[in-house]
Amino acid sequence: MAMIFAGGPLEHGLVVQAPVMSIDVFPTLATLCGLSRPAAAQGRSLMPQLSGSTAVPHQMVFSSSRDGANHAQAVFDGRWKFQRVPEDHVALLFDLPADPLEQRDVAAGNPEQVARLSAALDGWQAALRPAYGSVGAAADRRVEDTLRALGYAGDR
């Protein structure tokens, strides 16, 4: 996925190669617009990278997605990509320099990497907080029911 920023203090034609997370978009846009960052905002501004810094914004990049009842999670540390779908008891590990198309699961031969990256995912999940306070499982179910009724959620 690519994202394009233009205008203001940004260098023309700059391409940021470092992996970043979508959680960083809001703080970056707030900085670009000259707005102060709300205390509840998560992530960090990517302005240093957009200004030409080669500093890596994250040592590990995390992602999470939901497809019906399944909750897929992944972490990437520059070499290894670990993916899991807890509901399906799926855990996959890919050595990206050796397998950039992620076709060979090497989890069985690298239990130390699986344990390290799984613990990192657990820590990341535990540290996540709703931006506007906890709404609880009941509110989550109401939102999901509403989205399903509108045709935006559910089985395909």
DRENDO-1510 file (C-alpha; in Angstrom, 1 decimal, always signed):
<recs>
REC; n; res; u; v; w
REC; 1; MET; +0.0; +0.0; +0.0 .
REC; 2; ALA; +1.2; +3.5; -0.8 .
REC; 3; MET; +0.2; +6.9; +0.6 .
REC; 4; ILE; +1.0; +10.2; -1.0 .
REC; 5; PHE; +1.6; +13.4; +0.9 .
REC; 6; ALA; +2.1; +16.7; -0.9 .
REC; 7; GLY; +2.5; +20.4; -0.1 .
REC; 8; GLY; +3.8; +22.5; +2.7 .
REC; 9; PRO; +7.2; +21.7; +3.9 .
REC; 10; LEU; +7.5; +18.3; +2.2 .
REC; 11; GLU; +10.3; +17.5; -0.2 .
REC; 12; HIS; +9.2; +16.9; -3.7 .
REC; 13; GLY; +9.6; +13.3; -4.9 .
REC; 14; LEU; +10.7; +11.9; -1.5 .
REC; 15; VAL; +9.9; +8.2; -1.1 .
REC; 16; VAL; +9.9; +6.8; +2.4 .
REC; 17; GLN; +11.1; +3.2; +2.3 .
REC; 18; ALA; +10.8; +2.4; +6.1 .
REC; 19; PRO; +7.7; +0.4; +7.1 .
REC; 20; VAL; +5.2; +2.5; +8.9 .
REC; 21; MET; +1.8; +1.9; +10.5 .
REC; 22; SER; -1.6; +3.4; +9.7 .
REC; 23; ILE; -1.9; +4.5; +13.3 .
REC; 24; ASP; +0.7; +7.1; +12.4 .
REC; 25; VAL; -1.4; +8.8; +9.8 .
REC; 26; PHE; -3.5; +11.0; +12.2 .
REC; 27; PRO; -0.5; +12.4; +14.1 .
REC; 28; THR; +1.3; +13.0; +10.8 .
REC; 29; LEU; -1.6; +14.9; +9.3 .
REC; 30; ALA; -2.1; +16.9; +12.5 .
REC; 31; THR; +1.6; +17.9; +12.4 .
REC; 32; LEU; +1.3; +18.9; +8.7 .
REC; 33; CYS; -1.8; +21.0; +9.5 .
REC; 34; GLY; -0.1; +22.7; +12.4 .
REC; 35; LEU; -2.5; +21.2; +14.9 .
REC; 36; SER; -1.6; +20.0; +18.4 .
REC; 37; ARG; -1.9; +16.3; +18.9 .
REC; 38; PRO; -4.8; +15.2; +21.2 .
REC; 39; ALA; -3.7; +13.3; +24.2 .
REC; 40; ALA; -5.8; +10.3; +23.2 .
REC; 41; ALA; -4.1; +10.0; +19.8 .
REC; 42; GLN; -1.9; +6.9; +19.3 .
REC; 43; GLY; +1.0; +6.6; +16.9 .
REC; 44; ARG; +3.7; +9.1; +16.1 .
REC; 45; SER; +4.2; +11.8; +13.5 .
REC; 46; LEU; +6.2; +10.6; +10.5 .
REC; 47; MET; +7.3; +14.2; +9.7 .
REC; 48; PRO; +11.0; +13.3; +10.3 .
REC; 49; GLN; +10.8; +10.7; +7.6 .
REC; 50; LEU; +8.8; +13.0; +5.3 .
REC; 51; SER; +11.5; +15.6; +5.8 .
REC; 52; GLY; +14.2; +13.2; +4.7 .
REC; 53; SER; +15.3; +11.5; +7.9 .
REC; 54; THR; +16.4; +7.9; +7.4 .
REC; 55; ALA; +15.6; +7.0; +11.0 .
REC; 56; VAL; +13.3; +3.9; +11.2 .
REC; 57; PRO; +10.1; +5.0; +12.9 .
REC; 58; HIS; +9.3; +1.6; +14.3 .
REC; 59; GLN; +11.5; -1.4; +15.2 .
REC; 60; MET; +8.5; -3.6; +14.7 .
REC; 61; VAL; +5.4; -2.9; +12.6 .
REC; 62; PHE; +2.1; -4.4; +13.7 .
REC; 63; SER; -1.2; -5.0; +11.9 .
REC; 64; SER; -4.5; -6.4; +12.8 .
REC; 65; SER; -7.6; -7.2; +10.7 .
REC; 66; ARG; -10.9; -8.8; +11.3 .
REC; 67; ASP; -12.8; -10.9; +8.9 .
REC; 68; GLY; -16.1; -12.1; +10.5 .
REC; 69; ALA; -15.1; -14.0; +13.6 .
REC; 70; ASN; -11.5; -14.3; +12.7 .
REC; 71; HIS; -9.0; -11.8; +14.0 .
REC; 72; ALA; -5.7; -11.9; +12.0 .
REC; 73; GLN; -2.6; -10.3; +13.5 .
REC; 74; ALA; +0.9; -9.8; +12.2 .
REC; 75; VAL; +4.2; -8.3; +13.2 .
REC; 76; PHE; +7.2; -7.5; +10.9 .
REC; 77; ASP; +10.7; -6.8; +12.3 .
REC; 78; GLY; +12.6; -6.1; +9.2 .
REC; 79; ARG; +13.5; -9.8; +8.5 .
REC; 80; TRP; +10.8; -11.9; +10.0 .
REC; 81; LYS; +7.0; -11.6; +9.5 .
REC; 82; PHE; +4.9; -13.5; +12.0 .
REC; 83; GLN; +1.2; -13.9; +11.3 .
REC; 84; ARG; -1.5; -15.6; +13.5 .
REC; 85; VAL; -5.2; -16.2; +13.5 .
REC; 86; PRO; -5.9; -17.3; +17.0 .
REC; 87; GLU; -9.5; -18.5; +16.3 .
REC; 88; ASP; -8.1; -20.9; +13.7 .
REC; 89; HIS; -5.0; -21.8; +15.7 .
REC; 90; VAL; -2.9; -20.6; +12.7 .
REC; 91; ALA; +0.7; -19.3; +13.3 .
REC; 92; LEU; +3.0; -18.6; +10.3 .
REC; 93; LEU; +6.5; -17.3; +10.2 .
REC; 94; PHE; +8.2; -16.1; +7.0 .
REC; 95; ASP; +11.9; -15.2; +6.5 .
REC; 96; LEU; +11.3; -12.3; +4.1 .
REC; 97; PRO; +14.8; -11.8; +2.6 .
REC; 98; ALA; +14.8; -15.6; +1.7 .
REC; 99; ASP; +11.1; -15.7; +0.8 .
REC; 100; PRO; +9.7; -12.3; -0.1 .
REC; 101; LEU; +6.5; -13.8; -1.5 .
REC; 102; GLU; +5.7; -15.5; +1.8 .
REC; 103; GLN; +5.3; -18.9; +0.4 .
REC; 104; ARG; +7.3; -21.0; +2.9 .
REC; 105; ASP; +6.2; -21.1; +6.5 .
REC; 106; VAL; +9.4; -21.6; +8.6 .
REC; 107; ALA; +7.7; -21.5; +12.0 .
REC; 108; ALA; +8.6; -25.1; +12.9 .
REC; 109; GLY; +12.3; -24.6; +12.4 .
REC; 110; ASN; +12.4; -21.2; +14.3 .
REC; 111; PRO; +10.6; -21.6; +17.6 .
REC; 112; GLU; +12.6; -18.8; +19.2 .
REC; 113; GLN; +11.5; -16.3; +16.6 .
REC; 114; VAL; +7.9; -17.5; +16.9 .
REC; 115; ALA; +8.0; -17.1; +20.7 .
REC; 116; ARG; +9.7; -13.6; +20.5 .
REC; 117; LEU; +7.3; -12.2; +17.8 .
REC; 118; SER; +4.2; -13.8; +19.4 .
REC; 119; ALA; +5.1; -12.1; +22.7 .
REC; 120; ALA; +5.6; -8.8; +20.9 .
REC; 121; LEU; +2.1; -9.2; +19.4 .
REC; 122; ASP; +0.7; -9.9; +22.8 .
REC; 123; GLY; +2.4; -6.8; +24.2 .
REC; 124; TRP; +1.2; -4.6; +21.4 .
REC; 125; GLN; -2.4; -5.9; +21.7 .
REC; 126; ALA; -2.3; -5.3; +25.5 .
REC; 127; ALA; -1.1; -1.7; +25.0 .
REC; 128; LEU; -3.8; -0.8; +22.5 .
REC; 129; ARG; -6.4; +1.5; +23.9 .
REC; 130; PRO; -9.6; +2.8; +22.4 .
REC; 131; ALA; -9.0; +6.4; +21.4 .
REC; 132; TYR; -12.2; +7.6; +23.2 .
REC; 133; GLY; -12.2; +5.3; +26.3 .
REC; 134; SER; -13.4; +1.8; +26.7 .
REC; 135; VAL; -16.8; +1.1; +25.2 .
REC; 136; GLY; -17.0; -2.5; +26.2 .
REC; 137; ALA; -18.0; -5.7; +24.5 .
REC; 138; ALA; -21.8; -4.8; +24.5 .
REC; 139; ALA; -21.1; -1.6; +22.5 .
REC; 140; ASP; -18.8; -3.5; +20.1 .
REC; 141; ARG; -21.6; -6.0; +19.5 .
REC; 142; ARG; -24.1; -3.1; +18.8 .
REC; 143; VAL; -21.7; -1.5; +16.4 .
REC; 144; GLU; -21.1; -4.8; +14.6 .
REC; 145; ASP; -24.9; -5.5; +14.5 .
REC; 146; THR; -25.5; -2.1; +13.0 .
REC; 147; LEU; -22.7; -2.5; +10.4 .
REC; 148; ARG; -24.1; -6.0; +9.5 .
REC; 149; ALA; -27.6; -4.5; +9.1 .
REC; 150; LEU; -26.2; -2.0; +6.7 .
REC; 151; GLY; -24.3; -4.7; +4.7 .
REC; 152; TYR; -20.8; -3.7; +5.8 .
REC; 153; ALA; -20.0; -6.7; +8.0 .
REC; 154; GLY; -20.7; -10.4; +8.1 .
REC; 155; ASP; -20.0; -13.4; +6.0 .
REC; 156; ARG; -19.2; -13.0; +2.3 .
</recs>
